[in-house]
């Protein structure tokens, strides 16, 4: 059974490369089914996560269908103490909720991801905060989104792991986000 699970997981991962291929869905469903039969919690999580990532891919955009999969992955990963993987699932839930216009839920999921990541300089922490800023902007809470961009700019400038060139690029991205948000604030007033 283990070899079959690896086989299904491999097939499903291969379909992530071609996200437009609709024939991938039955393979993902089969992978999840086989993983659940095995009762190997890690395999179940991998199968559900792979399927959910395919569902939210740019060609699929099936965010509503992905939500319960990511929720299950997050719950199980938290139960077994795998904080980072649980954080990734919550971070992907932020994408789903932003795309479906459920901005309040997106903010809650971003906060859960950030709590689980623990390290504010972790790239995934930047991702969760950025996705939170999208939700804040969606709710018209521009000043809070602006504060996230300012925080990012400050953290990037102080990060000793980044080259000066990379710092400059990332700070320039934050400056663009800041300017766009300021324009939204002007338009609001």
N, C-alpha and C positions, 0 to 999 in steps of 0.2 A: 504493500500500500504506500509506503514512504516513497518508493521510486516513482509510483504513479503520480503522487503529489508533486514531486519535483518536476516531472514531465509536464503536468498541467500548468504549474507555476512558470516553467520555461516557455511554454506555448503562449501563455497570457502575456508574459513580459515581451515576447517577440511582437505581439500585436500593439504594444504601446508605441512602437516605432511607426506603425501605420494606423494612426488613430481614426482614419476615415473608414476603415474596413469594418463594415457592419457584421461580418461573420465572426468577429472577435467576441461579441457579446455572449453567444452560447458557450464558448470556451471559458470565458470568465465565470459564468454561472456554474459550469461544470467544475471548475477549479474550486469555487467556494463550497459547492456541495461535497466534493471529495474531501476537502480540508475539514469541513464540519463532521463528516463521518469519522475521520481519523481522531478527532478530539485532541489534536495537537494544537494548542492555543496559538503558537507562533505561526503555524501554517494558515490557520483560519484568518489571523490578522493580515498576513501577507496577501492572501487571496482577496480578501475584502478590500484592502487598501489598493491593490493593483487594479481591481475592477473599478473602484471609485475614482482613481486617478484617470482611468480611461474615460469614464463618464464625464469628467469635467474638462477633458481635453478640448482644445479650440475647435475641433471638428464635431465633437459630440454635444457639448454644452448641455448636458443632462444633470443640472445642478440639484434639482429636487430629488432625483433618484439616488444621487451620491450621498446626500445628507445622512440617511440612516446607516449607511455603510461606515462613513467616517465616525459617526457617533458611537457605533459599536466598537470600532477599532480604538477610539479614544478611551472608552470605558474600560475595555479589557486591558489595554496597556497601562492605564492608571492602576488597575487592580493588581497587576503583577509587578508594579514598581518601575516600569520602563517610561520614565518621565519624558525623555526626548521624543520618543516615537509617539507618545500621547500628545505631546506639544505639536508635533507635525500634523496629526489628525485634526486637532483644534484649529491649527493655522489653515488647513485646507477647508475646514468648515467656515472660516471667515470668508474665503473666496465664494463658497456656495451661497452664503447669506447675503453677501454684497451683490452678487449677480441676480439674486431673486428679490432684491430690494428690502430685505429684512435687516436693516442697518443696526437696530438695537441688539439683535441676536449676534450679529457680526462682531460688535464691540465686546460683548460678553465672551465670545469664543476667543477673540484676540487677547483679552485679559487672562483667560485660562492658559493659553499658549505661553504667554510671557511669564506667568507664574511657574509653569513647568520648565521652561528653558533656563530660568534662574540667572543666566549670564546676560547682561544687557548688551554686551559687545558681540554676542553670537550672531552670525549672519541671519539665522532664523528669527532672532529677536527683532532685527531691523525689518525683516519681511512682515512679521506679525504687527509691528507698530505701523508700518506703511499701510498695510491692509486695513488696520483700524482707522487710519487717517482717511481712507477712502469712505468708510462708513460714516465717519464724523462729517465729512464734506457732504455726503448724501443726506444727512440730517440738517444741514445748514449750520453746523457747529464749526465754522471755519477757524475761529481763534484756537480751538483745541487741536485741530489738525495742524495749524501753523506751529504750535508748541512742539509737536512731534518732529516736524522738519527741523526746527531749531535744535532740538535735542540730538537728532541724527547728525546734524552738522558739527555740533560740539564733540560728540563721541568719535566721529570719523577723524576730526582734526587731532584728537589725542591718542588715537590708536597706534601703538608702536609697531604693530605687525604689518601695517600698510606702508607701501612705498609712497614717496611724495607724489609721484605721478598718479597712483591709485587714489590717494587722498584728494588730490585736486579734482579728479574725475567724479568721485562720489560727492564731494562738496558742491560741485557744479550742478549735479543732479538735484541735490537738496535746494540749491538756490532757485532752480527752475520751479520746483514744487512750491517754494515760498512765494515766488512772484505770481504763479498761477492762483494760489490761494488768496493773495492780497487782491488780485483782480476780482475774484469772487466776492470778497468782502466789500470792495468798492461798489460792485454791482448790486449788492444787497442793500446798501445804504442809501 
